[in-house]
Every structure is written in C-alpha cells, then in structure tokens.
Amino acid sequence: MISADESAGGMFRRWPFFQRLLSWTKPYAPFERGSREYERYDWNSLLPEEADNRALMTTIMDGTSYYPSRPEMERNLATFAERTKLAVRYGCRWTTTRRDDDRWVLETTDGEYRCQVPIFAVGVSQPWRPAMPGIEDIPHYADTRPAETYAGKRVFIIGKENSGFELATGFLQWAKQIVLASPSAAKLSINTRSLVGVRARYVQPYEDHVLAGGVIVLDASIERIERTGAAYRVHTRRSDGSGDLPFEVDDVIAATGFTSPLLDLPRQGVATVGRNHLPAQTPFWESASTPGVYFGGTIHQASPGLRKHGIPSNSGGVNGHRYNGRILARRVAEKHFGITVDKPVVAKAEVVSYLLREVTSAPELWHQKSYLARVLIRDEKRGILDDGILPLQHFLDSGPADAVAATLEENPAGDIYPVLYTRRGGVSTEHDLAPNPLHDFRTREHEAAVVDALTGLFL
Ligand SMILES: Cc1cc2nc3c(=O)[nH]c(=O)nc-3n(C[C@H](O)[C@H](O)[C@H](O)COP(=O)(O)OP(=O)(O)OC[C@H]3O[C@@H](n4cnc5c(N)ncnc54)[C@H](O)[C@@H]3O)c2cc1C
C-alpha cells in the first residue's frame, strides 16, 4: 500500500471544509459496540478482524455531536492503521502505469512497483468543473477561504448538492446574501428517503430559503460568469423558462463536484463513465474495459448495481465501501491467486431463521440496500452452503444455478422490506417480503414467506 499523503486519513486530512462529517456514529445503540449488529449504527469505523480494533470511532469522539469532527475522523483512520499495523509507504506518489508481460508496473516518486493486481483507491476528491464560460477563473470548493473572510459578502455558489449546501451552512452567520444555483431542483435526502440529495445535516440553508431569510435556492443554468473589478456578474437563465436573472456578487464558488486522479489509466484502456469521468466497473469493481485493474474505496460509487427504484448504492461513503472492500479482497484472492474461501454448511433446520436474522440485523444489507446480498447455495455433496455477502447484480447475472440471495430494499413510498431472490436451474424469481415498522423480520408471517420461497429449493 502506497499513499501520496504523509500520513493516514486520506481526504479526511482536510475535508469536509467545515470540519464535521455528514456520516454519523452513535456511541449508544441497541447493540454492543464491536458487535457486527452495532456496525449499522456506526458509519465511520473501519472493519478489522480483531475485536479490539472494532468501533474505533466511538473511542475517539468527544460527545458534542453524533457526527464526528474531521480531526476525529482523521484520528480514527490513523489509529486504525497504527493498531492493525498496516504497512503503508507514505509520501510515495504513483505517477505512471505500464504493462510488462503479466505484471503491472507502477512508477512512483519512490521507485518502481510491480504487481499482478493493482487496486487504485485514489479517492474522488479532485476538483471537477463543468464546461461553462468563466468557470475556470473562479474558486472551487477546494479553494474556499476561511469562513470569516466572507463576512458581509454576497456569495454565489454553483451547485446544489452536499458540498454546495455544506458551504452555505458554514456561511450562514457570515455572508450577507447566499445564492445556491444549478439547473435542477435541489433534492433532499429526507424526501428521496435515500442518500440521494442533500443530507439533513446541511438542510439549514434550505429552511432559510423557504422562510425567505436571505438564502436563495435557485433553479437556473449559469450562462456565464464575468469579473467586474473586485466583484462578479453571474448571468443565469431560470429553468422554468421565466427568463434571465443576473446577479452582482462579491464571491463565486464552484461546488460542482469531484473526480478521480486516474492519471494515465485511460491510456491503459480504463474506460470512464458519467459527467465526472469515474472508471466504469464490473459488480466486483474491476475495470469494465481493462481486466485485472481494480478500484477501491469511494470510487466504487461508479459501480451502480441495479439502482432499484432509482436508489443508488452507498458506496460513496465509508459505511458502504467498507463492505465492498471485504468482498473485493475475497474476489481478488479467489480469481487471481487461487485462494478459496471456506463456505460453511447451514443446517436445513436453521436456514429460515438464519435468513430472517440476516435481513433484520446484517449491517452489510442495511448499509447497501439492493446492492449487497447474503447468498446461500445448494451443493450436491455438502448441502446448503453460506457463500457470504456478495454483490446482488453478480448473483442475478451469473450466480450459481440453485441458490438464494437475501437483500433489504426500499420502495418510493419509503417502505423497507427484505427481498429473496431464488435461482432454480439458473432462473431467478423475486420474492418481496412484508415491511415491518420496527424493522424486525423475525415474525411468523416472514417465516411463512421464506418457507414458501425456499420450498423445493432448500426445503
Ligand atoms: C467534500 C467531501 C466530503 C465527504 N464527507 C464524507 C463523510 O462525511 N463521510 C463519508 O463516509 N464519506 C465522505 N466523503 C466521501 C469520502 O471521500 C470517502 O468516504 C472516503 O474519503 C473515501 O476514502 P478513499 O480511501 O476511497 O479516498 P480518499 O480518502 O480520497 O483517499 C485517497 C488516497 O489516495 C491517495 N492518492 C491519490 N492519488 C495518488 C497517487 N497518484 N499516488 C499515491 N497516492 C495517491 C491520496 O493521497 C489519498 O490518501 C466525502 C467526500 C467529499 C469530496
């Protein structure tokens, strides 16, 4: 493992800009810290094998908020790296990539590395700007100044996603006027009932807007930005067709998103997707166009899964990609190094209660709805085997002939319910189970539904 940084923490060594995360950790939860079930309440700790190093975030937070501060998160990651004795070469930047027979060769500022399987976990935090006249000359989120320097200023923020709303939240007590603009209406996570949209943590400017307190949340395209002496003129065109609206402001900030520093990977055949050009990936986070090249961490957000009901994975955040990481390690071990992972036998009498326990409390399923699944397979010799947690899309596209995958899913009405996907002779059938207001699916009704789905397959 190499890192261009001088120490652990990645992007959290400097961001979020206003120094507090949008992902939470609840020190007090219905399950004991360090247990698997507890992970559902702790979005920020990494997942070690050893019990002593689990739920580390809770040992670092100071109790002022259930959103850790940025320095606390940095300390959480650094403590993890130190206690698990990860061997990382810091201050070592990968610069170019080439193929040499069956090896990848990575040139770095600290020499050449050769490997069979490179995994690029280089983050999604390189500033990205859309094409727009004048945008090259204005600061990006990454260039934001200390909040007090915006005191009494009119600030125009381009972008209405989390980073734009985060800045607006931090400017509320400083700026004279805040405009947040982009062509589409702002989405709020509490309305989309998913991580799509602005998180509740940054919704305060939106309330200020609806109560007409001085923040303007505008649906308009930005036609061009002009410098006018010490100020700016921003030409906007309203999305509802009601015409142009110019703004005279003191500051403009592009909160237009981030991309990944892929360097020469596209020249090595790595295809990219989406407006911010992230690598196109298979369900196991392998480059879709350059086999043998894998991605790690938040870049997994570009491997979208099924997007059932339009809801994406949570792979952009630690709470989602930490589970993908485990599966990725297993996949690389199996596919490239011939290491097979043991698949324990599940007694026939235990299958129903096991699946209902998993959908009630498995953190992988709760954090990665419709994306990761608990998979059981039928083996002619050994019986029912537990194949672990795997990507749902892989199971449906090319899973075993006789098997079941259990997931949690959410419909547009906000109901959360388990789904069983059975495969019989390779043919998939979906079985939606009923929601439960307490999210506990260990009921007679659910038992009957599981028995029904598995009869003739496992039972
Ligand atoms: C503004 C912002 C706020 C966010 N807030 C949250 C949050 O509150 N909670 C959450 O869960 N997620 C948050 N995220 C998503 C977040 O980035 C990830 O969850 C997490 O940081 C991803 O870890 P990572 O290791 O994939 O990437 P990063 O943390 O970005 O780390 C990438 C690493 O790659 C290294 N690297 C890059 N290029 C090279 C190179 N050429 N050679 C060597 N090393 C290199 C970097 O030095 C760095 O150490 C946020 C993202 C942004 C942009």
The ligand as an ORCA input file, in Angstrom:
! r2SCAN-3c Opt
* xyz 0 1
  C     -16.142     17.177      0.470
  C     -16.365     15.731      0.762
  C     -16.915     15.342      1.989
  C     -17.118     13.996      2.291
  N     -17.654     13.658      3.509
  C     -17.829     12.342      3.812
  C     -18.358     11.946      5.092
  O     -18.707     12.774      5.924
  N     -18.496     10.602      5.346
  C     -18.138      9.642      4.435
  O     -18.289      8.443      4.721
  N     -17.644      9.996      3.222
  C     -17.473     11.307      2.893
  N     -16.976     11.649      1.656
  C     -16.639     10.585      0.711
  C     -15.172     10.238      1.069
  O     -14.288     10.804      0.181
  C     -14.942      8.803      1.339
  O     -15.868      8.087      2.075
  C     -13.535      8.459      1.842
  O     -12.674      9.529      1.987
  C     -13.043      7.594      0.750
  O     -11.842      7.024      1.056
  P     -10.882      6.662     -0.139
  O      -9.745      5.969      0.514
  O     -11.635      5.991     -1.217
  O     -10.417      8.078     -0.765
  P      -9.632      9.306     -0.142
  O      -9.932      9.498      1.300
  O      -9.869     10.456     -1.054
  O      -8.100      8.863     -0.229
  C      -7.445      8.736     -1.456
  C      -5.987      8.468     -1.179
  O      -5.331      8.238     -2.413
  C      -4.096      8.903     -2.401
  N      -3.686      9.172     -3.780
  C      -4.334      9.865     -4.747
  N      -3.593      9.917     -5.870
  C      -2.454      9.239     -5.609
  C      -1.285      8.934     -6.359
  N      -1.138      9.335     -7.632
  N      -0.288      8.245     -5.767
  C      -0.401      7.819     -4.475
  N      -1.495      8.066     -3.712
  C      -2.491      8.780     -4.272
  C      -4.357     10.166     -1.626
  O      -3.138     10.691     -1.149
  C      -5.254      9.647     -0.521
  O      -4.525      9.173      0.563
  C     -16.780     12.998      1.329
  C     -16.236     13.378      0.092
  C     -16.031     14.727     -0.191
  C     -15.421     15.096     -1.518
*
